[in-house]
Amino acid sequence: SISKGPDSARPCTVVRNIDAAYMASLPVGNPGRGQASYQTTCGYCHGQIHTGEGRLGPYISLIPDNTMAAFGTLARTVIAEKVRHGRYFGIAGNMPLYCVEALSDADLSDLLSYLFQ
């Protein structure tokens, strides 16, 4: 889980490949739990979904709208990629990575369900 304060060092398992097999392996998500995950993990930087209200600045992407506009049907996979690996291929600025100990596959699935409901 995401801690509200300083945390001691712990394992960080990084999912190696975000591909169709990984996406298909995710459990069915719950949008209600996903909203709570979004507020805890994403909302501080990205603000409210669709509007960006409360985001850190205009350079921070509107989630999921900017991703959908740029990547179309791959938007879910791209967001999963960004969540799991942070900055990649020159995209994502200072986006942190969320390893499975910080955001489980079930939490990620909930988050995606919330964003794409």
C-alpha positions, 0 to 999 in steps of 0.5 A: 500500500502507499504510505502517507509518511516515511517508510522503511526500505522494502522489496520492489518487484517490477513487472517486466513486460506490459503486454497483452498477456499481462493485461489479460492476467489482471483481475476484474477491477472495481471502479469504486476501489479504483477511485480511492487508489487514484486519489491516493496514488495519482490525484496529487499530481494529475488532479481530477480525471478528465479535467485535471482540476487540482493537478500540479501544473498544465504540463501534467497530463489529463488522465485518461483523456490525453492518453486516449487521444495519443494512444487510442485503443492502447490507452489502458496498456499505456497507463499500465506501463506508466504505472508499472515503469514510470518514465519510459521511451521519453514519456512521463517526465517525472512519473514514478514507478509503482512496483507490485508491493506498492500497488498490487495487480488488483489495485492496478486493475481497480484503477484502470476500471475507474479511469475507463468506466 
